[in-house]
């Protein structure tokens, strides 16, 4: 029944969406956020009823679609996926990257939040291709006091002296211990404001493997946000990346830019920090050998997704 309610709330509009939303809120309150499920690429994903992703996927055409397009690109070019998911949450993004369900694919899911890691276990622990680590991925190997702030199916880290001591390790350190996944070709990071710290702790992994890196650019509780973002881009440039693909928080394509164009990066960060009701960007860096062909695929995908014939023709003129 709860899966039915999740589906109805996600697919309804207007008045009926409000009705199903009210039913959902009542059930979350009365039954302490019970389990529900929805299907991604043929795989059932179990989530808490409060999780917002099923609704976002239904409401926004391009939301969470980028991992599928990356997986399709890898499949088209006969590349086996070896993916690290930092901030794996319940494992929904793993299902997107695993859209071709290949036995050769390998995954590492990193999720320290107790509630979401339990759902991650339910969804993926029985899959031999997936290894799971329940620690904070950061820039240092240490213990620190942290509290998690949870909202709508996600959580961010709040460094807090009154919080629980939680082990932190760098991605470089974590990968040393793994049996099956030592050379990732995809790193996805979504930690609600902690992504720059993850990148700092992955220097060895990045420079040795030059993976595709998808990370969230989010401002939560970071007074040095602009400096951290610019420094991360400079580091990635020094590692050998030159192309930066930018998407908004709903998955819409913003453009492909030179990673060392710091003046432009500052302009879009200014937009992010001052715009009303805009949350974050997703940045994607792609190895030089693949950037041109992936760009062509992205332009084709977004042009063909235009719902209006006039918009389609106008968008097509921009790249001809």
C-alpha angles and dihedrals in degrees: 000000000000091000088053091052091049090052094047093048092048096047101039126091137202118350095002091052089056091049094050089044090056091049089050094051091049092051092047090052099042098041098035097249101312127205122274133163144215134185126254117183091338094310120114111230118199114215139164111268090244091062110120100200098088089056093046093050091051095044102043121050098212100033111130091352097117095080089055091052091048090050090050090050091051091048092049090052095043094244118151113229117242103174136180115199111196109192092021093174107184093344099261094134090052088060089053094051088044092057092128093046094218118179090219093061117107129200139187115197118195117193124151099178108106097215097047094041089059089057090045088056092049091052103039117007093096092054109096091206092064128077119190130206120189099202137099112266108218147141095277142039104241147104117260136174110254139169124196123225110208126201134161096341099319137080139201131207118253112194101222133166088215093051129100118279106250128182116248124195137171120250087241089059095046095051092054090069099048123105102200108025116050101131110047120191093189128045117182117186125189112156101141098249103346099085097106090057090052091052091051090057095048101061096117093046093049099045093047097046108022093213128184104266123203115183139166121242104210132156104214113148095332116130089181094049099128094044092047092050095048092045090052091053091048090051092050090049090052090050089059107269120130107166124073121191113199128200131174123240092271093054098257115147115249098177150274116276142171109268092222093057092106094166090061092045090055090052095055091044088053088052091050094049095047104034119103115246096357115130116178151334128236113222122200125190117195128193112258094247092063105030098091097048092043090050090054090051092049094050091048092049095051095043091051091048091063107118096201121068093218092051089048093054093044093050090048091056090057093065102032 
